[in-house]
């Protein structure tokens, strides 16, 4: 399921991207976390966000 639009996806069309997580206070994060956050997107939302 795409986290942006909510469209259900098969494993053939899913796009998985790992994005960095930033730690620190608002409004400016101070450092990158060790782990990344997995995101599941459809092709249309990935193109729109890129």
C-alpha positions in Angstrom: 0.0 0.0 0.0 1.4 3.4 -1.0 1.9 5.6 2.0 1.1 8.8 0.0 -2.1 8.0 -1.9 -3.2 4.7 -0.2 -3.3 2.7 -3.4 -2.9 -1.1 -3.0 0.1 -2.4 -4.9 1.3 -5.8 -6.0 4.9 -6.7 -5.3 5.7 -6.2 -9.0 4.8 -2.5 -9.0 5.8 -1.5 -5.5 8.8 0.9 -5.1 10.6 0.7 -1.8 12.9 3.5 -0.8 14.8 3.9 2.5 14.9 7.5 3.6 17.2 9.1 6.3 15.9 9.8 9.7 17.2 13.0 11.4 17.6 13.4 15.1 17.6 16.6 17.0 15.4 19.5 17.9 12.9 21.5 15.9 13.4 23.3 13.5 16.8 22.1 12.6 17.7 18.4 13.1 21.3 17.9 14.2 22.4 14.5 12.9 21.3 11.5 10.9 20.1 8.5 12.8 21.8 5.1 12.2 18.7 3.5 10.8 16.7 4.5 7.8 12.9 4.6 7.4 11.4 2.3 4.8 8.8 3.9 2.5 6.5 2.1 0.1 5.4 4.1 -2.9 3.5 3.7 -6.1 5.2 4.8 -9.3 3.0 7.9 -9.7 3.7 9.2 -6.2 7.4 8.5 -6.5 7.5 10.6 -9.7 5.5 13.4 -8.1 7.8 13.5 -5.1 11.0 13.3 -7.0 
